[in-house]
Amino acid sequence: MLTDPQALDPLVAALRAGERSPVSLIDHCTDRIDAAEGEVRALVPESARRSRLRREAEALAARHDDPASRPALYGVPVGVKDIFHVDGFQTRAGSSVPPAAITGRESVAVRRLLDAGALHVGKTHTAEFAYFEPAPTRNPHDLGHTPGGSSSGSAAAVAAGMCPLALGTQTVGSVIRPAAFCGIVGFKPSYDRIPRDGVVTFSSTVDHVGTFTADVAGAERAASVLCDGWEPVTADERPVLGVVEGPYLDQASSAGRAGLEAGVDALADAGYEVRRVAMLDDIEAVNDRHDDLTGAELALSHAERYAEYGDRFADPTADLIEASHDVGVGELADARAAVRAFRSRVGDRMREHGVDLLLSPAAPGPAPSGIDDTGDPIMNLPWTHAGVPALTVPCGRVGGLPLGLQAVAPFGADESLLAWGRDLANVVGDIGAVGDEGA
């Protein structure tokens, strides 16, 4: 086991108060990289990473020698999924396509982090173009298991202690699922709360930028920098929790459902009101519509690149592009309109049942064995389709591997989700083994 996550929130406080220096934190993170990267393989290789980061940390400290001038993420090392463009770094997107055909203008999300004092620890491995061709990354909890994908390296880097914050993206389940598999916190905000400019596009209708941290408070700090119009809220009252039941939940394994019920029991014992919510009876149609939409938009976004370099695309990506060429303009317009209608439907259903958050497994079960498959994102799909904010927190273990509890809020209620998420994480964080690995 190579896990050593660092909670972001107390690190930020120590850095800004001068109790810890950016250079000392960089030394710690690069020591962890030296210790774990050879086996975990979370980061895109970079020569002289330590010396670059030390220079940048020293320069940052010199610019902000007065604690009062230190920005929100002063000295925080951040990993960046290799579909975000970063000035001075090539974007490879996990592909054999030449970087010159991929690299573009620097990501707005990356620039916001750097302007807030973060230090770019390096690019993190991704499945090719954020689809299903796996990255070489392994799960720090058990090297024989996948860390999930497509934000594989970002999740593993945070879990292994290489950085306390990392950026990822989610088009189906590429933030929430790997965070759950790696036993950390994953946050996917409402659609478009974090700008997607400067990120290689998969599906413009449902692509989201998200974050990985070891703590919910750290996710809040990062969100306050990254999200448009962030307005902190206080969790004065506990939310009413809804547990999604029906065909959607049936997609989880028995282990995944056992983890959910263990979390629900702990929350009920802690005084939360829990209601059972029957919804998503048409989950198969939602799944099919999402798959058709994302496939068609992947084909559109890579049309020129694929025409020139199609022979360099991995087979799964190429197969999806080829299969999606025949989606008509009318079908695509209908699918995009259906996304907006589904978003409203999720909100209406929550109001009808009087619930503030919906709970479900963050993945069908624990991380599958092997690294040739990143696992099934099916438990995340409807919430990505709706564009509603989603959070996963660690909740029990199966065969030594983490499980995650997924909480979603109505569209735009990102601040409330994270404010409430702190206590949810505290309540379910001590749950131990909940079942057998093969369940």
N, C-alpha and C positions, 0 to 999 in steps of 0.2 A: 504494500500500500504506500503510495507516494503523495498522499494528500497533506496539505499544510495551508489551508486557506487563511487569508488575512482579512479581518473585518475592516471595511473601508471607513466607516463613520469614526471610530476612535483614532484611526490613523490620520485622518484629515485634521481632527482636533489637535493631535500632538504635533503635526507638521506646522500648522498655522500658529500654534503657541510657541514654537521654537523648542519644544521638548524632544523633537526628533528632526534630523536634517534630511533634506532630499537625497543627499549623497549617501547617507547611511542606509536609507530605505532602498536606494538603487543597488547598493552593495548586497543587501539582503536578498533582493529579488534576483539579481544575477547569480548569486550563490545558489539559489534554488534552481535556476535554469541550468546551471552547471551540474547540479546534483540529479535532476530529474529529467531533463529534456532528452537525453540519450534514449530513454525508454518510453517516455510519454509522447514525444514528438508533437508538441502543441504549436511550436513556432516555425515559421518559414526561416530557413537558415540565414544568418547575417554575420559577416565577418566583423570583428572588432565591436561587437554590440556593447560590451561593458565600457570600453573607453569612450564610445560615443555618448552613452547615457551619463557617464560621470561628468563629461564636459557640459552636457546640457543641464544636469542637475546643479553643477557649480555656477553656471551662468544664471540659472533661475534664482538661486540663493543670493547672488550678487545683486540682481535686479530688485529683490524684495527683502533687503536686510531688516527693514522695519516690519514687525509682525502686523501692524495695522494695514499695511499695503498688500498683504498676501491674498491672492484670489481664492475662489471657492474650492478649487481642487489642487491647491499648491503642492507640488512635489509628488502627485499621485501617479505611479506607473500604470499605463493603460495598454492592454493588448487590443489590436484592431484586426478584425476579420478581413482576410485578403480579397474582399470585393469592394472595400472602401478605398478610394484613392487618397493617398497621403503624399504631399510634396516631398520629393527626394527619394521616394520608394516606388519600385515597380509594382503594378497590380497584376498578379498571375491568375487569380480566381481559381486556383486548383486545377488549371488547365494546361495543356500543351500548346494552346494557341499562343503566338508570339505576344509578349507583353505590350509591344508597340500598338497592337490591335485592340488592347483592352484599356490601358492607362488613360486617365482623363483628369479633369479639374478636381482639386482637393475637395473631399467631402465636407459638407457644412457641419455635420456632427463631429467629425474629427477636429475641425477648426474651432468649434465651440469648446471642446475639451482642452485643446492646447491653449486657447486664449484664457481659460480658467486655471492655467498653471499645471495641467497634467503633462506627463512625459511619455512619449510614445515608446513603449518597451519593444515593439516590433509587430510585424504582421503575424496573424495566427492562421493556421491551416483551415481550409474550408473544403467541403465537397465541391466538385467541379461546378462552377457557376451557381452555387448554392442549391444544387439538385441532389442526386442520390449517389453519384460516383464517389466512394468514400475517400476521405483524407487519410493519411498514414497515422493519425493520432489514436492513442489508446486511453482507456479509462484509468485515471490515477488510482481508483479504488481497487482495480483488478485489471492488470495489463492484458488479460485474455478476453476482455469485454470492450465493446464499442463505447465511446463517450457520447454517442448520439451525433446528430448532424442536422443541418449542414454546418452549423457554427461550432464544429468539433473542437478546434484549437482554442477558441475563446473560453469555452466551458472548462476544458481540461487545464488551461493555463491558470485560471482563477482557483480551481480546486487543488492544483498542485502548489499554489503559493508563488507562482511566477509573477503575478501582478494581482492587485486587489480589485481591479475593474477591467472589464473587457467589453468591446462592442460586438454585437452580432446582428443578424437579420432573421426575420421569420416570414415565410410565405405560406407555410402550412404549420410546422411545429419546430422550427429550427432554433428557437431560443428556449422555449419552455421545456421541450423534451431533453436536450442535452444538459440543461441545468439540473433537471430532476435526476438524470442518470449519474451525474457527477456530484450530487449531494450539495448543491449550492442554490442561491436565489437567482431566478431568472425573471425579468420584467419585460413584457411587451406592451407598450402604451397603446392608446387609441390610434387608429389609422391616421397618419400624417401629423401626429403631435411632435415627432422628431423628423425634421426634413430628410428626404431621401436623395437630395442632390449630391452628386459625386459618389454614388453607389451603383455598381453594376446592376442593371435592372433584370429581374426575373419576371415578375408580374406586377405591372404598375398599379393595378386595382387593389391588390392585397399585400404587397411588400410592406413590411414594417421594420424599422430599426429598433433594436432592443439592447438590454444590458445584462451582464453577469456580475454578481457580487457575492460575498459571503454572508451579507446581512441586509435586511430590508431597509434599515436606516441608511445604509450605503447606497442602495438603489434610489432612495429618495434624494440623497445629495446629488447623485448623477443626473437624475431626472430634472432637478431644479435648474441644471445647466443646459441640458439637452432639449427639453420639451418647450415648445412654443407656449407662451402665456401661462407659465407655471405659477400657481397661487397656493401656497401651503395651507393645509387645513389641520384642525385639531380633532383627534378622534375622541370627542367628548362622550359619545354614546356608542355602545356596541352595535354592530350591524346584525340584522336578521339574516341567517344563513339558509340558503336553499341547496339541497342535495339533488342533483339532476338524476332522474330515474328513467328507465325505458330503454329503447333500442340503442340509444347513444351509449349508455353505461354498459350495455351488454357487449360492447366492442372491447372492453378491458378484460384482462385475464382475471382469474380468481385471486391472484396475488395483488393485482392492481386494485381490485374491489376491496380486498381485505385491508390494504393500506388506507383507502378512503374511509372505510368504516372505523378503523382505529383512530383516525384523525377526527372524525365526526363525534365519536364517543368522548374523546378527550375534550373537545370543545363544548359539548353538552354538559359534561361534568364540571367544566369551568364556568358554567352559567350562561352560555350562549343559547339563544333560541334557534332551533333547527327545524326546518320544514322540508318535507319531501315534495319535489316539483317534477311532475310528469311533463316532459316536453321533448322536442326533436323526434317525434314519431316518424318524420320523413327524412331521417338522417342519411339514408342511402341516396336519396335524391340530392341532398345538400352536398354530400361527398362527391357525387358524380359531377355536379355543376361546378364545384370548386376545381376539380381535376381538369375539366374541359376548359375552364377559364384560364387557369394558370398555364396549361400547355399551349393554348393559342397565343397568350401574351409572351411566353418564352420564345416561341417561334418568331413573333414580330420583333421582339427586342434584339434578337440575335440574327436577324435576316441577312444583313450585309456581312457580318462576321462569318456566319455559317456558309454563305455562298462562296467565300474565298478560302476558308480554312475548315470546311466540314470534315475532312479526313482526319483532323487533329482533335475533334471532339470525342469525348468518351462515349462508349456505346449507349449507356442509358440516356444521356443527354441528347445524343443524335437521334435515338429512336423516338423520344418524345417530340422533338422538333418535327421529324418526318411525319409522325402520326397526327400532328396538330395543324398541318398546312391547310387542310381542307375545311377548317372551321370558318363559316361564313361571317360576313360583317354583321348581318342581322342577328345571328346567334350570339356573337360576341357582345353586341349592344344589349341584348336581352339578359345575358349573364351579368353584365355590369349593373344593370338596373336591379336585377334580383338581389345582388349584394346589398344594395341600399335598403331594399324592402326587408331583407332578412335582419339587418341591423335593427330596424324599427320593431320587428317582430320579437326579437330577443328582449328588448327593453320593455315592450308591452307585456310580455309573459312574466317578467320579473315584477312589474308593478301589480299585475293581477294577483300574484301570490304574495305580495307584500314582503319581498326579500330584497336585501341590499347587495348581496354577493351570491354567486352560484359556485358550488364546490364540486370538484370531480377529480379523478386521477390525472396527474400530469402526463402520464404515458400509460400504455396498456399494462405495463409491469416494470420490473427492473431491466437494466441494460442487457440486451441479448449477448450471448457469447460470440467471440470472433469480431473482426473489424471489417469484414466484407459487406456488412449490412448495418446501417446506422439506426435501425429500429423504425417502428411504425409511428407516424405523427397523427394518427387518426383521432386521438383524444383532444388534440389542439385545433383540429381543422375548423369546426363550426365557429369558434371564437375568433380565429383569424379571418374567416369568411365574413363575419359580422363586423370586424374591425374594432371590437371592444377590448378594453385593457385586460391583461391577464398577468397573473403572478404565480410562480411556483415557489414553495418553501419545502425544505426537507421534512419528511413525515414517515419515519419507520424505515426498516431495512428488510430485505429478503435475501437469505444466503450471503449476508455481508454486503450486499449492494443496496444503494439508497433508493428510496421511493420519494416521489414528490406529491404534495397536495396542491392542486391548481385552483385558484380563486379568480373569478372574473366579475367585473362590475359593468354597469351600463356605460354606453359610449360617452366619453368625456369625463368620466368620474375617476380619472387616474390618481388624482391627489388623495381622494378618499380611500381608494384601494390600497395605496401604499401606507397611508396613516393607519388603517385598520390592520394591514398586513403585519405590522410589528408584533402585535399581541397574538395574532394567529400563529406566527412563527414560534413565539415563545411557548405557547400552549402545546403545540404538536411536536416541538423540537426534541423532546425527551423520549418519544415513542421508540421502543426498541424493535426487536424482530417481530414480524407480523405473519410470517408464513414460510413456506418452503420455496427454494429457488426455482424449482421446476413447476410451481403451481400455475 
